[in-house]
Amino acid sequence: MTLGMKDYRPQEIKVSVKNNELIVQGEHRHKDANRSERSFFFKSIVLPPGTQVDQLESHLTEDNQLKIEAPFIEQKEAQKSVESKEASKPVESKEGSKPVENEKKEGDK
C-alpha cells in the first residue's frame, strides 16, 4: 500500500495493526507569527487472512509517499492466524529522518 503524506514528517506518522486492521494516523502542526495550523490523517483497512503482520514494514520515501508492505501467505498454507495479533513497526525515512512513533498492544479485552 502507498499513501501520499505530503506535509507529514516520519515522527508525525503512526502505523499500527490491531485485530487484523491496519491503522495509519498522522498529525501535523504548523505555527508561525500570524497563524497556527493543525491537520490530521486517519486511514484503516482490514488486512486479508494470511497477511504476516509480524513482518510488516513501512517507510517514507523522498517524495513523501508512505510505503507499507507485508508478506502474504495463502490462508491454507498459513501456520498461524493473524486475526487477533497486533503489531506495529517504525516508519523509516529513506532520507534518514527519525522513525515514526509506534504502538504495541496486547489484544482488546
C-alpha positions as semicolon CSV with decimal commas, in nm:
position;residue;x (nm);y (nm);z (nm)
1;M;0,000;0,000;0,000
2;T;0,124;0,351;-0,077
3;L;-0,021;0,669;0,076
4;G;0,065;1,031;0,000
5;M;0,180;1,205;0,318
6;K;0,278;1,541;0,168
7;D;0,321;1,760;0,476
8;Y;0,397;1,491;0,734
9;R;0,735;1,407;0,885
10;P;0,813;1,049;0,997
11;Q;0,774;1,140;1,366
12;E;0,419;1,266;1,292
13;I;0,301;0,932;1,148
14;K;0,197;0,621;1,339
15;V;0,136;0,282;1,175
16;S;-0,018;0,002;1,380
17;V;-0,214;-0,322;1,342
18;K;-0,498;-0,407;1,577
19;N;-0,724;-0,711;1,536
20;N;-0,602;-0,758;1,178
21;E;-0,681;-0,395;1,089
22;L;-0,402;-0,174;0,954
23;I;-0,427;0,177;1,102
24;V;-0,231;0,477;0,974
25;Q;-0,258;0,804;1,169
26;G;-0,087;1,137;1,125
27;E;-0,092;1,472;1,299
28;H;0,088;1,775;1,157
29;R;0,123;2,112;1,333
30;H;0,249;2,433;1,179
31;K;0,280;2,763;1,358
32;D;0,422;3,099;1,254
33;A;0,384;3,458;1,375
34;N;0,039;3,502;1,214
35;R;-0,132;3,165;1,233
36;S;-0,140;2,817;1,373
37;E;-0,247;2,511;1,173
38;R;-0,312;2,152;1,272
39;S;-0,403;1,875;1,030
40;F;-0,494;1,512;1,089
41;F;-0,486;1,198;0,877
42;F;-0,652;0,863;0,954
43;K;-0,689;0,555;0,737
44;S;-0,776;0,199;0,830
45;I;-0,809;-0,115;0,624
46;V;-0,883;-0,475;0,716
47;L;-0,593;-0,698;0,616
48;P;-0,671;-1,019;0,429
49;P;-0,624;-1,351;0,613
50;G;-0,267;-1,472;0,565
51;T;-0,107;-1,129;0,598
52;Q;0,214;-1,166;0,801
53;V;0,174;-0,862;1,029
54;D;0,485;-0,950;1,230
55;Q;0,686;-0,878;0,914
56;L;0,508;-0,553;0,825
57;E;0,744;-0,276;0,716
58;S;0,680;0,089;0,639
59;H;0,893;0,381;0,528
60;L;0,854;0,735;0,399
61;T;1,009;0,790;0,057
62;E;1,191;1,102;-0,061
63;D;0,875;1,214;-0,245
64;N;0,668;1,181;0,079
65;Q;0,494;0,856;-0,008
66;L;0,435;0,621;0,285
67;K;0,500;0,266;0,165
68;I;0,361;-0,019;0,374
69;E;0,442;-0,379;0,287
70;A;0,381;-0,718;0,447
71;P;0,425;-1,071;0,310
72;F;0,110;-1,265;0,230
73;I;0,063;-1,641;0,259
74;E;-0,246;-1,814;0,126
75;Q;-0,468;-1,898;0,424
76;K;-0,450;-2,274;0,358
77;E;-0,069;-2,252;0,395
78;A;-0,063;-2,017;0,693
79;Q;0,058;-2,182;1,010
80;K;-0,076;-1,918;1,245
81;S;-0,373;-1,688;1,241
82;V;-0,312;-1,314;1,245
83;E;-0,672;-1,222;1,323
84;S;-0,613;-1,148;1,691
85;K;-0,247;-1,040;1,669
86;E;-0,136;-0,681;1,697
87;A;0,194;-0,538;1,590
88;S;0,350;-0,215;1,484
89;K;0,679;-0,127;1,326
90;P;0,855;0,207;1,293
91;V;0,815;0,408;0,978
92;E;1,156;0,482;0,842
93;S;1,252;0,766;0,616
94;K;1,473;0,699;0,319
95;E;1,616;1,046;0,389
96;G;1,747;0,939;0,730
97;S;1,475;1,108;0,938
98;K;1,366;0,975;1,275
99;P;1,132;0,674;1,292
100;V;0,761;0,735;1,342
101;E;0,604;0,677;1,683
102;N;0,459;0,325;1,708
103;E;0,239;0,133;1,947
104;K;0,243;-0,227;2,057
105;K;-0,069;-0,352;2,231
106;E;-0,190;-0,687;2,361
107;G;-0,540;-0,767;2,220
108;D;-0,865;-0,597;2,317
109;K;-1,042;-0,724;2,626
